């Protein structure tokens, strides 16, 4: 059986007040979040904190995609 896959933003109610997406702004925000994660030579970070940072980066990307989908 085949089920349809929803498009980005389809699960969210339309919002005419959603600002236009600026790709540079989205990229900058995600980069800033990911730069908070430890590198190979850094001390380990608490996994809960890592998960929070990655979840926030994910939310930024999902919001950007859903905003683009509505325009």
Secondary structure, DSSP 8 states (H G I E B T S, - for coil): -------TTTTS---TT-----HHHHHHHHHHHHTTS--TTS----HHHHHHHHHHHHHHHHHHHHHHHH-
